[in-house]
Amino acid sequence: MEPNKNLSDQINNNIHQSEVNGGLFLTDVAIGETVSAKTRNTLYTINKTGENDYLISGSKKYCPQPTDCKIAGSTWGGSMLKIGFIGIGMHLEMYLGQKGILTSMIESVNKI
């Protein structure tokens, strides 16, 4: 991918690194399919129940049982979001009701 001249070197580097590290676009997950996402601290199980609806579990604090969730995408920790993407080396941004959650760094993501 060619760097975008309208973006900073850091942002271009982050975008490039997300492509190298890999991940999963949520549009590639069919309704009814399940994904596992391992972060530094938690192993999440994510089941797609609708076009932008998910049941997520794994966090003892936030979702010990399958909990309705909206997934925004992944971020590098700042305000820039790669929408609809679960990216290795990034942080998952999701919403459990009105509560926004930012996970620790994603180490792996797989369809199961």
CORLIN-V187974 format. One record per run of one state. SS is the DSSP state (hx for helix, st for strand, lp for the rest). FROM is the first residue (numbers start at 1). LEN is the number of residues. If there is no record, write none. Layout:
ss=<SS,SS>
from=<FROM,FROM>
len=<LEN,LEN>
This chain:
ss=<lp,hx,lp,st,hx,lp,st,lp,st,lp,st,lp,st,lp,st,lp,st,lp,st,lp,st,lp>
from=<1,9,22,23,26,29,34,40,43,51,53,58,67,76,81,84,85,88,91,97,99,112>
len=<8,13,1,3,3,5,6,3,8,2,5,9,9,5,3,1,3,3,6,2,13,1>
